[in-house]
Every structure is written in C-alpha cells, then in structure tokens.
Amino acid sequence: MNVRLEDNYEKNKKLKIIYISIISVCILAVLITVIVQIVTNIDSNEPPSASNERVNKYKDMFNEIFENKVNYLENNSYRIDRIDSNQEIVYTGYRDKNNKISDYNLDVNIPYINIQNEVIKGFNDEIRDVFEQKAKDILNTQRQNIIYSVNYCAYVTNNILSLVIRSNLKEGENPARDIIQTYNYDLINQQEVSFEDLLELKSVSRLDASRTINAEIKEIENEVKNMSELGYNLYPRNSNDEIYDIDNISEYFIGEDNALYVIFAYGNQNNTSEMDIVVL
C-alpha cells in the first residue's frame, strides 16, 4: 500500500481555495441582498426614506388644511343636482363670530354639502345636529365661559368628495375637546364611500392597513407611557382597543396627492384635544 503525505505547499493551496470560496459566498450574499432591496424599491416607486418623509409631510400639514374651502384636485364638472345653484359643492352654510365676556367666544364656519340626495341629506342633518345646534345652544348660555370654534376643508379627487370638519370646544374648567367628523361621497355612483372603498382605491390591503395602524399606535402608546411616568398628563392609548380595528374606523378622508388619512380623535367622546393621525 502506497501512502502519500501532503506537503506544506499543497496544504496552503487547499486553505487558500477554502478561504476564497467562503469570501465568494459572502460577497454573493451581499450582492443578492442589495439587488433585492433595489428591486423592492423600484417596485414601490418610492424608497423607504422618501415614503417616511411623505407620511410626515401630510401629518404636519393636517393642522393647516382647515381653510373653509373646497380643494379641487381634479375637474369640478360633475353633473350633480345642487340644492343651491349659486353655491359650490361644499359651502359655509352657517357662520357666526361672537364674543360675550364671561359667557362665550364663538367663531364657527359650518359647512353643508350642496347636493340634492338622501345620503347627503343624512350628512347635512348630522352636521346641523352636531355643530350648528351646539353653536346656537352656546348663544343662549350665561356665565359658562365657553370657547367654541368650527372650521372645515373639502377635497374632490378620484370622483370622491371628502369633507373634514374640526371643532374645538372648551367649556368652563373642563379640558378642551378637539372633535373631528368626516364625510366621504362617491360623486359618480352617488353613495357613501367606506374606508374599505378607499383602501381598494389606494391598492392597500386590509392586512397592510391594520399592520400600519397597529404599529403606529403601539409606538405612540409606548411614548405616552414614558411621558406619563415623567409626570405628564396625556390621554392613554391601548393599541389592543377595538377602536383601532379596520371595521371600526369612522373618521377618514382622501386629501392632497391621494393621501389617505385615518383620524383617531379621542375628543369625539372624551374631554381631550389629543388625536392620532395615520397616513396610508
């Protein structure tokens, strides 16, 4: 039997081959990761950093949109049966700016939708009952020291009318409340637009929307807990609360550049001005 032992040269040669193979595999893995990331970004037409900047931009814009006017993001030549032919599709139907020391400070611009339709009638009746009636009740109060403001904005895009009404109410010693109501209407099919309709329009699945909402609320929940531990009095969030479920979302609208806003206005039911905004 012939036995042959490897010399040092052959051993070093084999070690080099092994090292080169390992390095090649690592380089290949890195290249694959980079390529996948590039392809993903191309498919989404927007890199993650740009997407985050876009979302933050619309959140920052939210407080500035309430200018009491309609923003036509596309043509406004819809064939609709108007209630008042002299008014726009959304107009300020009730306005009052009044100040009576120790009684009230009123500055309200209450919109109505100018479409002759049973669905719209329901919208307008609710606006009247919630916002206009409150203003009229306040005018009859004395020594209540009430501050009440109402403003709105409306968008027309993708054949959809979105109306957003925001009011701020401060009654006596109670904390101020920020109240948000939204109304969405399909101008072509003449029907209310649901949140799921807007998700479909945006090509966003229920699962993706739910994950985005849950992740953002969870992050805010943790921030609020940390601030509360430092002594700040903030409205508590519970990311497991059913109000964050897709089926329970009630305040939403399509804004500039088709940004889909989801509003969790805690002042709708509680004495707080805090709200959370998620943009999809």
matplotlib code that plots the C-alpha trace (Angstrom):
import matplotlib.pyplot as plt

x = [0.0, 1.4, 0.8, 1.4, 1.6, 0.7, 3.5, 3.1, 2.6, -0.4, -1.9, -1.6, -3.1, -6.1, -6.6, -6.5, -9.1, -11.4, -10.9, -11.6, -14.8, -16.0, -15.3, -17.0, -20.2, -20.3, -19.9, -22.6, -25.0, -24.4, -24.9, -28.2, -29.4, -28.6, -30.3, -33.4, -33.5, -33.2, -35.9, -38.2, -37.7, -38.3, -41.5, -42.8, -41.6, -40.6, -37.6, -38.4, -36.9, -39.0, -42.1, -41.5, -40.9, -44.2, -46.2, -44.6, -45.3, -49.0, -49.2, -47.6, -50.0, -53.1, -53.4, -53.1, -55.7, -58.8, -59.3, -63.1, -62.9, -63.1, -59.8, -60.5, -57.7, -59.3, -62.1, -65.2, -67.7, -69.7, -73.3, -74.9, -78.3, -77.4, -79.5, -78.4, -77.2, -75.3, -73.1, -70.1, -70.3, -69.5, -70.2, -70.3, -74.0, -73.8, -71.3, -71.1, -68.3, -69.4, -67.8, -69.6, -67.3, -67.7, -70.3, -68.8, -66.3, -67.7, -66.0, -67.8, -67.8, -70.1, -70.2, -73.0, -72.8, -74.7, -76.1, -79.8, -79.6, -80.9, -77.4, -76.2, -79.4, -78.3, -74.8, -76.2, -78.7, -75.9, -73.7, -76.6, -77.3, -73.7, -72.2, -74.8, -77.1, -74.2, -73.4, -77.0, -77.2, -74.0, -75.5, -78.2, -75.8, -74.7, -71.6, -70.4, -67.2, -67.4, -64.9, -66.2, -64.7, -65.5, -63.6, -63.5, -61.8, -63.0, -61.3, -62.6, -60.4, -60.9, -64.6, -64.8, -65.8, -64.2, -65.3, -63.5, -64.9, -62.9, -64.2, -62.6, -64.7, -63.7, -66.5, -65.6, -63.0, -63.2, -60.3, -60.6, -62.0, -60.9, -63.8, -63.4, -66.1, -65.5, -67.9, -67.0, -69.2, -68.9, -69.9, -70.4, -72.3, -74.0, -73.3, -71.3, -67.7, -66.5, -63.0, -62.6, -63.5, -60.7, -58.3, -59.2, -58.7, -55.2, -54.5, -53.8, -54.9, -56.8, -53.9, -51.3, -53.5, -54.1, -50.4, -49.5, -52.2, -51.2, -47.5, -48.0, -50.5, -48.2, -45.3, -47.4, -48.7, -45.2, -44.3, -47.3, -46.4, -42.9, -44.2, -46.7, -44.0, -42.3, -45.4, -47.1, -50.9, -51.6, -54.6, -53.8, -53.7, -54.3, -53.2, -55.5, -58.6, -61.2, -61.4, -58.2, -59.8, -60.3, -64.0, -64.5, -62.6, -65.1, -63.0, -61.1, -60.7, -58.7, -56.5, -53.8, -51.9, -54.4, -53.0, -55.5, -55.8, -57.1, -58.1, -58.4, -60.0, -60.3, -62.1, -65.1, -66.0, -63.8, -62.6, -59.3, -57.8, -55.4, -55.7, -53.6, -53.2, -52.2, -51.5, -51.7]
y = [0.0, 3.4, 6.2, 9.8, 12.7, 16.2, 18.7, 22.3, 23.8, 21.6, 22.3, 26.1, 25.8, 24.0, 26.5, 29.4, 27.7, 27.3, 30.9, 32.2, 30.1, 31.4, 35.0, 34.5, 33.1, 36.1, 38.6, 36.8, 37.0, 40.7, 41.3, 39.4, 41.4, 44.7, 43.6, 42.5, 45.9, 47.8, 45.7, 46.2, 50.0, 50.1, 48.1, 50.5, 53.5, 55.1, 54.4, 53.9, 57.2, 59.0, 57.2, 58.2, 61.8, 61.8, 60.5, 63.0, 65.8, 65.1, 64.7, 68.1, 69.6, 68.4, 71.4, 73.8, 72.4, 73.9, 76.9, 76.6, 75.9, 73.2, 71.9, 70.6, 68.2, 67.3, 68.8, 70.0, 69.5, 66.7, 66.5, 66.9, 68.1, 71.1, 72.3, 75.9, 76.6, 79.6, 77.7, 75.4, 71.7, 72.5, 75.9, 77.7, 77.4, 78.8, 81.4, 83.2, 85.1, 86.4, 87.3, 88.0, 88.3, 85.6, 83.9, 82.7, 83.2, 81.9, 81.5, 79.0, 78.2, 75.3, 73.6, 71.9, 69.7, 71.2, 68.0, 67.0, 63.5, 61.3, 60.3, 63.9, 64.9, 62.5, 64.0, 67.6, 66.7, 65.2, 68.4, 70.5, 68.5, 68.2, 71.6, 74.2, 73.3, 73.5, 77.0, 78.1, 76.5, 78.4, 81.7, 81.1, 80.4, 82.8, 82.7, 79.4, 80.8, 78.6, 78.8, 77.2, 77.1, 75.2, 75.0, 72.6, 71.6, 69.6, 67.7, 66.5, 63.8, 60.4, 61.1, 61.3, 64.2, 64.2, 66.7, 67.1, 69.2, 70.1, 71.9, 72.9, 73.1, 74.5, 74.6, 76.3, 74.4, 71.3, 70.3, 71.4, 68.9, 68.5, 67.0, 65.6, 64.4, 63.2, 62.6, 60.8, 60.6, 59.0, 61.7, 59.2, 56.4, 58.8, 56.8, 57.0, 55.8, 53.4, 53.1, 49.8, 51.5, 54.0, 51.1, 49.5, 52.8, 53.0, 49.3, 48.8, 45.5, 45.3, 43.4, 46.0, 48.8, 47.1, 46.4, 50.1, 51.4, 49.0, 49.7, 53.5, 53.3, 50.9, 53.3, 56.2, 54.1, 53.5, 57.2, 58.2, 55.7, 57.0, 60.6, 59.7, 58.2, 61.6, 63.3, 64.4, 64.0, 62.5, 60.7, 57.0, 54.7, 51.0, 49.5, 46.5, 48.7, 47.8, 51.4, 50.6, 47.7, 48.2, 47.6, 50.3, 53.1, 56.0, 59.2, 59.1, 61.1, 61.4, 64.6, 66.1, 63.7, 60.9, 60.7, 58.6, 60.0, 57.9, 60.1, 58.8, 61.9, 61.0, 64.3, 62.9, 61.0, 62.4, 65.8, 65.8, 67.6, 64.7, 62.7, 60.4, 60.6, 57.7, 58.3, 55.4]
z = [0.0, -1.0, 1.5, 0.3, 2.8, 1.7, 1.8, 3.2, -0.3, -1.0, 2.4, 1.9, -1.5, -0.2, 2.6, 0.1, -2.0, 1.0, 2.1, -1.4, -1.6, 1.8, 0.8, -2.6, -0.9, 1.4, -1.4, -3.4, -0.4, 0.0, -3.7, -3.6, -0.6, -2.4, -5.6, -3.7, -2.0, -5.2, -6.9, -4.0, -4.1, -7.8, -7.4, -4.8, -6.9, -3.6, -1.3, 2.4, 3.4, 0.8, 2.0, 5.6, 4.6, 2.6, 5.6, 8.0, 5.5, 5.4, 9.2, 9.6, 7.0, 8.9, 11.2, 8.2, 5.9, 7.6, 5.4, 4.9, 1.2, -1.4, -2.9, -6.4, -7.1, -10.4, -12.6, -10.9, -13.8, -12.2, -13.1, -9.7, -8.6, -6.4, -3.6, -4.3, -7.8, -6.7, -4.2, -4.5, -3.9, -0.3, 1.2, 4.6, 5.5, 9.0, 10.2, 13.5, 15.2, 18.5, 21.8, 25.1, 28.1, 30.7, 28.5, 25.3, 22.5, 19.3, 15.9, 13.7, 10.0, 9.5, 6.1, 4.2, 1.1, -1.8, -3.4, -3.5, -2.4, 0.5, 1.6, 1.6, 3.5, 6.2, 6.2, 6.4, 9.2, 11.3, 10.7, 11.7, 14.9, 16.0, 15.1, 14.3, 17.1, 19.6, 18.4, 18.9, 22.3, 23.4, 22.3, 24.9, 27.8, 30.5, 32.8, 31.2, 29.7, 26.6, 23.7, 20.5, 17.0, 13.9, 10.6, 7.7, 4.5, 1.5, -1.3, -4.7, -6.2, -7.8, -8.2, -4.4, -2.2, 1.2, 3.8, 7.1, 10.0, 13.0, 16.1, 19.3, 22.4, 25.8, 28.4, 31.7, 33.7, 31.5, 29.3, 25.7, 23.2, 19.5, 17.6, 14.0, 11.7, 8.2, 5.3, 2.0, -1.0, -4.5, -7.0, -9.8, -8.1, -5.6, -2.5, 0.7, 0.4, 3.1, 4.5, 2.6, -0.6, -0.1, 0.8, -2.5, -4.4, -2.8, -3.5, 0.2, 1.7, 5.0, 6.5, 5.5, 6.7, 10.0, 10.5, 9.8, 12.1, 14.9, 14.6, 14.8, 17.7, 19.6, 19.2, 20.4, 23.3, 24.5, 24.1, 26.2, 28.9, 29.1, 29.3, 31.9, 34.1, 33.9, 35.3, 32.1, 31.9, 28.5, 27.1, 27.5, 24.4, 24.3, 21.0, 21.7, 21.8, 19.3, 18.0, 16.0, 14.2, 10.5, 10.8, 13.4, 11.7, 11.3, 10.6, 7.3, 4.1, 0.9, 0.9, -1.3, -3.6, -2.7, 0.9, 2.9, 6.4, 9.3, 12.3, 15.9, 17.5, 21.2, 21.8, 19.9, 23.1, 25.8, 27.2, 25.4, 22.4, 21.7, 18.4, 16.4, 12.6, 10.4, 6.7, 4.3]

ax = plt.figure().add_subplot(projection="3d")
ax.plot(x, y, z, "-o")
ax.set_aspect("equal")
plt.show()
